[in-house]
Amino acid sequence: MTDQELTLETHSLGAATVEALQQAIAHRRSMGIARLKPDAVDRSLIEQLLEAANWAPSHGETEPWRFTIYTGDSRVALGEAFAAAYQQDAGAGFHEATFEAQKARALMSPVWISIGMEPALKSDGSLRMDLEDERIAVGCAVQNLHLVASAQGLAGMWLSKNIFIHPHVAEFVGLKSPGQLLGFFIVGWPNIPWPAGERGPVSEKVRWAE
Ligand SMILES: Cc1cc2nc3c(=O)[nH]c(=O)nc-3n(C[C@H](O)[C@H](O)[C@H](O)COP(=O)(O)O)c2cc1C
């Protein structure tokens, strides 16, 4: 047996698992709020997502990902936080209808997961790792979470703009500086057929140095 064959035999999860993993990676899709059914999602499925997220890598084993889960009635207060964030920024352009729409938005996904980053600190309060590495680790955690969600047939999407990263909303979900709110991950059962993904050829992004 060659060294490579021995390694494959003792450490590989097997060709079928590798193939299934590749399939799961390509199957993962982002679907926004309009694509979600209002039906609740079993807590045990959400727990599987969070367990997957928790296996993400992190520089210095800092495990900086922090999640708060909003389902059911807890979404009402979340909607109020979105609306308050909108109001803080709206100034003279404030519209009552938009304020109410922000509140209603939180009820349009059955599950909201706040995506937080809390960096590890040294005893003097300074950062143990740089913030970029801490944020990247959270991105890895969200990818794990999203892969398992898609494998379960759950629709989801990372929302990373505007009120979803607003300081008022960050405070509401329990994050304070140097922690950061990186957005929300919405989860629900899809109300459309599973969409096909699209990518440009990998060959355009890869160069084999010779
Ligand atoms: C860090 C990050 C932030 C994202 N933020 C948003 C967002 O704010 N709004 C949005 O519609 N999609 C957002 N997305 C989802 C992308 O639009 C989506 O991944 C992309 O269209 C590719 O589709 P796919 O995930 O189905 O392969 C985000 C994705 C990532 C990785």
The ligand as an ORCA input file, in Angstrom:
! r2SCAN-3c Opt
* xyz 0 1
  C     -21.157     38.257      3.985
  C     -22.398     38.160      3.137
  C     -23.337     39.159      3.216
  C     -24.515     39.103      2.456
  N     -25.438     40.116      2.552
  C     -26.536     40.093      1.798
  C     -27.501     41.144      1.886
  O     -27.360     42.078      2.681
  N     -28.586     41.091      1.079
  C     -28.768     40.066      0.195
  O     -29.760     40.077     -0.535
  N     -27.904     39.031      0.126
  C     -26.798     39.010      0.896
  N     -25.911     37.959      0.845
  C     -26.250     36.766      0.031
  C     -25.691     36.846     -1.373
  O     -26.462     37.711     -2.141
  C     -25.688     35.441     -2.000
  O     -24.800     34.628     -1.266
  C     -25.262     35.470     -3.462
  O     -26.260     36.059     -4.231
  C     -24.984     34.090     -4.029
  O     -26.123     33.270     -3.948
  P     -26.070     31.855     -3.218
  O     -25.743     32.122     -1.769
  O     -27.432     31.270     -3.412
  O     -25.008     31.003     -3.879
  C     -24.744     37.991      1.591
  C     -23.777     36.973      1.525
  C     -22.624     37.055      2.284
  C     -21.604     35.945      2.208
*
